[in-house]
Amino acid sequence: MAVTTTTSGANGRQSVAVAVILGIGLAAAGWLAGHGFARGRTTDRYVTVKGIAEREVKADLALWPLRVATADNDLGRAQALNKESIQQIRAFLERNGIDVSRAELQKIEVTDAYVNQYQDVSRIPSRYVVNQTLMVRSDKPESILEASQKIGDLVSAGVVLSSGGEYGFGGPTFLFTRLNDLKPEMIGEATTRAREAAQTFARDSGSQLAGIRRANQGVFEILPRDQAPGIQEESQLNKRVRVVSTVEYFLRD
C-alpha cells in the first residue's frame, strides 16, 4: 500500500507541473499574440496627404509654321509665286528682329485639280496649287509673338497663308524646355507641404507621425497661366508648372 501511495503522489506532482508549464506557455502565447496584433493594427494606421508646388514660367522656345499657298494654271508660274512668297516672309521676319538662319523650308506639295475626274474643269480658277511650309524656330518667343500679331502685313503684300495640315491652326507654338531645372526644388516644396498637412492631421487626431508608408512624387504638368475655356497651353507665352506629390505617413499614438 505504501508503494502504491508514493507512486500516485509522484504522478500527481508531474501532472501539476505539466499543467503549470502549459498554462505559462498559453499565457505567453496569448501575450505575444496580443502584442503582435496591436503592432499590426498600429502599422495599419496611416494618413494620405497631397502637397502642391507651382511656378509661373515663360516659354523659352517658339516654333512658327508659316504655310504658303500659291495657285496658277501654269505650274512654273505657281512655283515662282511660291518662291516669291517665301522671300517676302523671310524679309518680314528680319524686319521684326527674327533670325531667319534657323528657319527651315520644308517639303513642297503640288495639287493638280485636273486629276480629280469629278471636277468641272470649267469652274476651276487655277489648275495647280502649291503649298510649302517655312518652319521658324526661335529662342526669342516674345519677338515671335509680336511678329505673329503683324501677320496682316504679309497678307497686304499678297502672301497667301493657309492653316491646317500637320501643324493644325498654324499659329506659333510656345514651349518651356527648362523643366528639369525646376524639378528638384519643386519636388522638395511639394513634399514639405504634404508633411505639413500630415502633421496637422496627426495633431488634430491626437496622433504622431511615424515613417513614410508610400510616396509618389507625381507628374509635372505645364498649364496655361490663365486657365479658361478655349485657352491652349502651347499658344500661351506665359505658363504655370505644377506638381502634386502624394505621401502616406504611418500614425502612432
SEMARMI-996903 format. One line per 5 residues: for each residue x, y, z of N, C-alpha, C. Coordinates in steps of 0.1 Angstrom, whole numbers, plus 2048, in hexadecimal, padded with zeros to 3 digits. Example, Ala and Ser with C-alpha at 12.3 -4.5 7.8 and 13.67 -1.06 7.14 Angstrom:
# SEMARMI-996903
884/7C7/84E/87B/7D3/84E/884/7DF/84E; 880/7EA/847/889/7F5/847/881/800/84F $
//
This chain:
# SEMARMI-996903
808/7F4/800/800/800/800/809/80C/800; 814/80C/808/81C/818/808/823/81B/7FB; 826/810/7F4/82C/812/7E7/822/818/7DD; 816/813/7DE/80C/818/7D5/809/827/7D8; 809/82B/7E4/806/839/7E8/811/842/7E3 $
81E/83E/7E4/829/846/7E0/829/848/7D1; 826/83E/7C9/826/83F/7BB/81B/848/7B6; 80F/848/7BD/804/851/7B9/808/85F/7BC; 80F/862/7C7/813/870/7CA/81C/875/7C0; 826/86D/7BB/82F/872/7B1/828/875/7A4 $
81F/86D/7A0/817/870/794/80F/87C/795; 80A/87F/7A1/802/88B/7A3/80A/897/7A1; 816/896/7A8/81F/8A2/7A7/823/8A5/798; 826/89A/791/829/89C/783/81E/8A2/77B; 812/89E/77E/806/8A3/777/804/8B2/77A $
807/8B6/786/806/8C4/78A/810/8CC/783; 81D/8C7/782/828/8CE/77C/825/8D0/76D; 820/8C6/767/81C/8C7/758/811/8D1/756; 807/8D1/75F/7FC/8DB/75E/801/8E9/760; 80B/8EB/769/810/8F8/76C/818/8FD/75F $
821/8F4/75A/829/8F8/74E/820/8FB/742; 815/8F3/741/80C/8F5/736/805/902/737; 801/905/744/7FA/912/746/803/91E/743; 810/91D/748/819/928/745/81B/92A/736; 81C/91E/72F/81E/91F/720/812/926/71A $
806/922/71E/7FA/928/718/7FA/937/71B; 7FD/93A/727/7FD/949/72B/807/950/723; 813/94B/721/81D/952/719/819/953/70B; 813/948/706/80E/949/6F8/804/953/6F6; 7FB/954/700/7F0/95E/6FF/7F6/96C/700 $
800/96E/708/806/97B/70A/80D/97F/6FD; 814/976/6F7/81B/979/6EA/811/97B/6DF; 807/973/6DF/7FD/975/6D4/7F6/982/6D5; 7F3/986/6E2/7EC/993/6E4/7F5/99E/6E0; 801/99E/6E4/80A/9A9/6E1/80D/9A9/6D2 $
80E/99D/6CC/811/99D/6BD/805/9A3/6B6; 7F9/9A0/6BA/7ED/9A5/6B4/7EC/9B4/6B6; 7F0/9B9/6C2/7F0/9C7/6C4/7FA/9CE/6BB; 806/9C8/6B9/80F/9CE/6B0/80A/9CE/6A2; 803/9C3/69E/7FD/9C2/691/7F3/9CD/68E $
7EB/9D0/699/7E1/9DA/697/7E7/9E8/697; 7F2/9E9/69E/7F9/9F6/69E/7FF/9F9/690; 805/9EF/68A/80B/9F1/67D/800/9F3/672; 7F4/9F0/675/7E9/9F2/66B/7E4/A01/66C; 7E8/A08/676/7E3/A16/678/7EC/A1F/670 $
7E6/A25/666/7EE/A2F/65E/7E5/A39/658; 7EB/A44/653/7E4/A4F/64D/7EA/A52/640; 7E1/A55/636/7E5/A58/628/7E4/A67/626; 7EE/A6E/623/7EE/A7D/621/7F4/A80/613; 7F0/A8C/60E/7F6/A91/602/7FC/A9F/604 $
807/AA1/5FD/80E/AAE/5FD/80F/AB3/5EF; 80C/AC0/5ED/80D/AC6/5E0/817/AD1/5E0; 81F/AD1/5D5/828/ADC/5D2/826/AE1/5C4; 826/AEE/5C3/823/AF5/5B6/82E/B00/5B3; 830/B02/5A6/839/B0D/5A2/833/B13/595 $
835/B20/595/831/B27/588/83E/B28/580; 83D/B24/573/849/B24/56A/845/B2B/55D; 84F/B2E/555/84D/B34/548/854/B2A/53E; 84E/B28/533/853/B20/528/861/B25/524; 86A/B1C/521/877/B1F/51C/87A/B1B/50E $
870/B15/507/872/B10/4FA/865/B12/4F2; 865/B17/4E6/859/B18/4DE/85B/B12/4D0; 851/B0B/4CC/850/B05/4BF/844/B0B/4B8; 847/B10/4AB/83D/B17/4A4/83C/B11/495; 833/B09/492/832/B04/485/82A/B0D/47C $
830/B13/472/829/B1C/468/827/B14/45B; 81B/B11/459/817/B08/44D/813/B11/442; 81A/B11/437/817/B1A/42B/80F/B12/421; 805/B19/41B/7FD/B12/410/7FD/B1C/404; 801/B16/3F9/801/B1E/3EC/7FA/B15/3E2 $
7F3/B1C/3D8/7EC/B15/3CE/7ED/B1C/3C0; 7ED/B13/3B6/7ED/B19/3A8/7EA/B0D/39F; 7E6/B10/393/7E4/B06/389/7F1/B01/383; 7FC/B08/385/809/B04/380/811/B00/38C; 816/AF4/38C/81D/AEE/398/82A/AF7/39B $
831/AFA/391/83D/B02/393/83A/B0F/399; 82F/B16/395/82B/B22/39A/827/B21/3A9; 820/B16/3AC/81C/B13/3BA/828/B12/3C3; 832/B0B/3BE/83E/B09/3C6/846/B16/3C8; 846/B1E/3BD/84D/B2B/3BE/846/B34/3C9 $
839/B33/3C9/831/B3B/3D3/834/B36/3E1; 835/B29/3E2/839/B23/3EF/846/B28/3F4; 850/B28/3EB/85E/B2D/3EF/85D/B3B/3F3; 856/B43/3EC/855/B51/3EF/84E/B54/3FC; 844/B4C/400/83D/B4D/40D/847/B49/418 $
84F/B3F/416/859/B3B/420/863/B46/423; 867/B4D/418/871/B58/41A/86A/B63/421; 85E/B66/41F/857/B71/426/855/B6D/435; 853/B61/438/852/B5D/446/85F/B5E/44D; 86A/B5A/446/877/B5C/44D/87A/B6B/44F $
877/B73/446/879/B82/448/871/B87/453; 865/B82/454/85C/B86/45F/861/B82/46D; 867/B76/46D/86C/B71/47A/878/B79/47E; 881/B7C/475/88D/B84/478/889/B92/47C; 87F/B98/477/87A/BA5/47B/876/BA5/489 $
871/B9A/48E/86C/B98/49B/876/B92/4A5; 883/B93/4A1/88D/B8E/4AA/88E/B7F/4AC; 88A/B78/4A3/88B/B69/4A4/896/B63/49B; 89E/B5B/4A1/8A9/B55/49A/8A4/B4A/490; 8A5/B4D/483/89F/B44/479/8A9/B38/475 $
8B5/B39/47B/8BE/B2E/478/8BA/B21/47E; 8B1/B21/488/8AC/B15/48E/89E/B11/488; 89A/B18/47E/88D/B15/477/88F/B0A/46D; 887/B00/46E/889/AF4/465/87E/AF3/45B; 882/AF2/44E/878/AF0/444/875/AE2/442 $
868/ADE/444/864/AD0/444/85F/ACC/436; 85A/AC0/435/857/ABA/428/84C/AC2/421; 84C/AC2/414/842/AC9/40C/837/ABF/407; 82B/AC3/407/820/ABB/403/819/AC2/3F7; 817/ABA/3ED/810/ABF/3E0/803/AB7/3DE $
7F8/ABE/3DC/7EC/AB8/3D9/7E7/ABC/3CB; 7E4/AB2/3C3/7DF/AB4/3B6/7CF/AB2/3B6; 7C8/ABC/3B5/7B9/ABB/3B6/7B4/AB3/3AA; 7BB/AB2/39F/7B5/AAA/394/7B6/A9B/397; 7BE/A97/3A1/7BF/A89/3A4/7B2/A83/3A9 $
7AA/A8C/3B0/79D/A88/3B5/793/A87/3A9; 78F/A7B/3A6/786/A79/39A/778/A7E/39D; 775/A81/3A9/767/A86/3AC/766/A95/3AC; 772/A9B/3AA/772/AAA/3AA/76D/AAF/39C; 765/ABA/39D/761/AC1/391/76D/ACB/38D $
775/AC7/383/781/ACF/380/77E/ADD/37C; 772/AE0/377/76F/AED/373/76D/AF6/37F; 76B/AF0/38B/768/AF8/397/775/AF9/3A0; 780/AF4/39B/78C/AF4/3A3/794/B01/3A0; 796/B0A/3AA/79D/B16/3A7/7AB/B14/3A4 $
7B2/B0B/3AB/7C0/B08/3A9/7C2/AF9/3A9; 7CA/AF4/39F/7CC/AE6/39F/7D5/AE1/3AA; 7E0/AE8/3AC/7EA/AE4/3B5/7EA/AEC/3C2; 7EB/AE5/3CD/7EC/AEC/3DB/7F9/AE6/3E1; 802/AEF/3E5/80F/AEC/3EB/80E/AF0/3FA $
811/AE7/403/812/AE9/411/820/AE6/416; 825/AEF/41E/832/AEC/425/833/AF4/432; 83A/AED/43C/83A/AF3/449/848/AF7/44D; 849/B03/452/856/B08/457/855/B07/466; 85D/AFE/46C/85C/AFC/47B/866/B06/481 $
861/B0F/489/86A/B19/490/86C/B14/49E; 879/B13/4A2/87D/B0F/4B0/884/B1A/4B6; 880/B1E/4C2/887/B2A/4C8/887/B28/4D8; 892/B2D/4DE/893/B2D/4EC/88F/B3B/4F2; 888/B43/4E9/882/B4F/4EE/873/B4F/4EC $
86C/B48/4F4/85E/B46/4F3/856/B54/4F2; 85B/B5E/4FA/855/B6B/4FA/854/B71/4EC; 860/B70/4E5/860/B75/4D7/857/B6E/4CE; 856/B61/4D0/84D/B59/4C7/83E/B5D/4CA; 83B/B5F/4D7/82D/B63/4DA/82A/B71/4D4 $
833/B7A/4D5/831/B87/4CF/830/B87/4C0; 838/B7E/4BA/837/B7D/4AB/82A/B77/4A7; 826/B6D/4AF/819/B66/4AB/80D/B6F/4AB; 80E/B7A/4B3/803/B84/4B4/804/B8D/4A9; 80E/B8D/4A1/80F/B96/495/80E/B8E/488 $
808/B82/489/808/B79/47D/7FF/B7F/472; 7F7/B89/475/7EF/B90/46B/7F8/B97/461; 805/B9B/465/80E/BA1/45C/811/B98/450; 812/B8B/453/815/B82/448/809/B80/43F; 7FD/B80/445/7F1/B7E/43D/7F0/B8A/434 $
7F3/B96/439/7F2/BA2/431/7FC/BA2/425; 807/B9B/427/811/B9A/41D/80E/B90/412; 803/B89/414/7FE/B7F/40A/802/B71/40E; 808/B6E/419/80C/B61/41D/800/B5A/423; 7FD/B4E/41D/7F1/B46/422/7F6/B3B/42B $
7F1/B3C/438/7F5/B32/442/7E9/B29/445; 7EC/B1C/446/7E1/B13/449/7E4/B0B/456; 7D9/B07/45C/7DB/AFF/468/7D7/AF1/465; 7D7/AE9/470/7D4/ADB/46E/7E0/AD2/46C; 7DE/AC6/467/7EA/ABD/464/7EF/AB8/472 $
7FB/AB4/472/801/AAE/47E/803/AB8/489; 803/AC5/487/805/ACF/491/7F9/AD5/496; 7ED/AD0/493/7E1/AD5/499/7DE/AE3/495; 7DB/AEB/49F/7D6/AF9/49D/7E1/B02/497; 7EE/AFE/497/7F9/B05/490/7FF/B11/498 $
7FA/B14/4A4/800/B1F/4AC/80C/B1A/4B3; 813/B23/4BA/81F/B1F/4C1/81C/B16/4CC; 826/B0D/4CF/825/B04/4DA/830/B08/4E4; 82D/B0B/4F0/837/B0F/4FA/839/B04/504; 846/B01/506/84B/AF6/50E/853/AFA/519 $
852/AF3/525/85B/AF5/530/864/AE9/531; 871/AEA/52F/87A/ADF/52E/883/ADD/53B; 881/AE5/545/88B/AE5/550/884/ADE/55C; 87B/AD5/55A/873/ACF/565/87D/AC8/56F; 887/AC1/56A/890/ABA/573/897/AC3/57D $
899/ACF/579/89F/AD9/583/896/ADB/58F; 889/ADA/58D/880/ADD/598/87C/AD1/5A0; 87E/AC5/59B/879/AB9/5A1/87E/AB7/5B0; 88B/AB7/5B3/890/AB5/5C1/889/ABE/5CB; 889/ACB/5C8/884/AD4/5D2/875/AD2/5D3 $
86E/AD0/5C8/85F/ACF/5C9/85B/AC2/5D0; 862/AB7/5CE/85F/AAB/5D5/861/AAC/5E4; 86C/AB3/5E7/86F/AB5/5F6/864/ABE/5FC; 85F/AC8/5F5/855/AD0/5FA/848/AC9/5FB; 844/AC1/5F2/838/AB9/5F2/838/AAF/5FE $
844/AA8/600/845/A9F/60A/844/AA6/618; 84A/AB1/619/849/AB9/626/83A/ABC/629; 833/AC1/61F/825/AC4/621/81D/AB8/625; 820/AAD/61F/819/AA0/622/81B/A9D/631; 828/A9E/635/82B/A9B/643/824/AA4/64D $
823/AB1/649/81C/ABB/652/80D/AB7/653; 807/AB2/648/7F9/AAE/648/7F8/AA2/651; 801/A98/650/801/A8C/658/802/A90/667; 80B/A99/66A/80D/A9D/678/801/AA3/67E; 7FA/AAB/676/7EE/AB2/67B/7E3/AA7/67E $
7E2/A9D/675/7D8/A93/677/7DC/A8B/683; 7E8/A87/685/7EC/A7F/691/7E9/A87/69E; 7EC/A94/69E/7EA/A9C/6AA/7DB/A9C/6AD; 7D3/A9E/6A3/7C4/A9F/6A5/7BE/A92/6A9; 7C5/A87/6A5/7BF/A7A/6A9/7C6/A74/6B5 $
7CF/A7B/6BC/7D6/A76/6C8/7E0/A6C/6C5; 7E6/A6C/6B9/7F0/A62/6B5/7FD/A69/6B3; 807/A61/6AF/814/A66/6AB/818/A5F/69E; 820/A66/696/825/A61/68A/830/A57/68C; 830/A4C/685/83B/A42/685/842/A43/677 $
846/A38/672/84D/A39/665/844/A3A/659; 84A/A3B/64E/842/A3B/641/83E/A2D/63D; 832/A2B/63A/82D/A1E/636/82F/A1D/627; 82C/A27/61F/82D/A27/611/82D/A36/60C; 834/A38/601/835/A46/5FC/835/A45/5EC $
82F/A4F/5E7/82E/A51/5D8/830/A5F/5D5; 83B/A62/5CE/83E/A70/5CC/835/A77/5C2; 82D/A6F/5BA/823/A75/5B1/829/A78/5A4; 820/A7D/59B/824/A81/58D/824/A90/58C; 82E/A95/585/82F/AA3/583/826/AA7/577 $
81E/AB2/579/815/AB7/56F/819/AC5/56B; 819/AC8/55E/81B/AD6/559/80D/ADA/554; 808/AE4/55B/7FA/AE9/558/7FB/AF8/554; 7F0/AFC/54D/7F0/B0B/54A/7EF/B13/557; 7F5/B1E/558/7F5/B26/564/7E6/B2A/567 $
7DF/B2E/55D/7D1/B32/55F/7C8/B27/559; 7C3/B1F/562/7BB/B13/55E/7AC/B18/55C; 7A8/B17/550/79A/B1A/54C/797/B12/540; 78A/B10/53E/785/B08/532/78B/B0D/525; 790/B04/51D/796/B07/510/7A4/B0C/510 $
7AA/B0E/51C/7B8/B12/51C/7C1/B06/51C; 7CB/B05/513/7D4/AFA/512/7E1/AFE/517; 7E8/AF4/51E/7F5/AF7/524/7FF/AFB/51A; 800/AF3/50E/80A/AF5/505/809/B03/4FD; 7FE/B09/4FE/7FC/B16/4F7/7FF/B22/500 $
802/B1F/50D/804/B29/517/813/B2B/51A; 817/B38/51A/825/B3B/51E/828/B38/52D; 81F/B3B/535/820/B39/544/819/B2D/548; 820/B25/550/81A/B18/554/81B/B16/563; 815/B0B/568/816/B07/576/81A/AF9/577 $
825/AF6/57E/82A/AE9/581/825/AE4/58E; 81F/AD8/58E/819/AD2/59B/81D/AC4/59D; 820/AC0/5A9/822/AB2/5AD/81B/AB0/5BA; 814/AA4/5BB/80D/AA0/5C7/814/A93/5CC; 819/A94/5D8/81F/A88/5DE/815/A82/5E8 $
814/A74/5E8/80C/A6D/5F1/814/A65/5FA; 812/A66/607/81A/A5F/611/811/A59/61C; 814/A4D/61F/80D/A46/62A/816/A45/636; 812/A4A/642/819/A49/64E/813/A40/658; 81B/A38/65F/816/A30/66A/813/A39/676 $
809/A35/67E/805/A3C/68A/807/A33/696; 80B/A39/6A1/80C/A32/6AD/806/A3A/6B8; 803/A34/6C3/7FD/A3A/6CF/807/A43/6D6 $
//
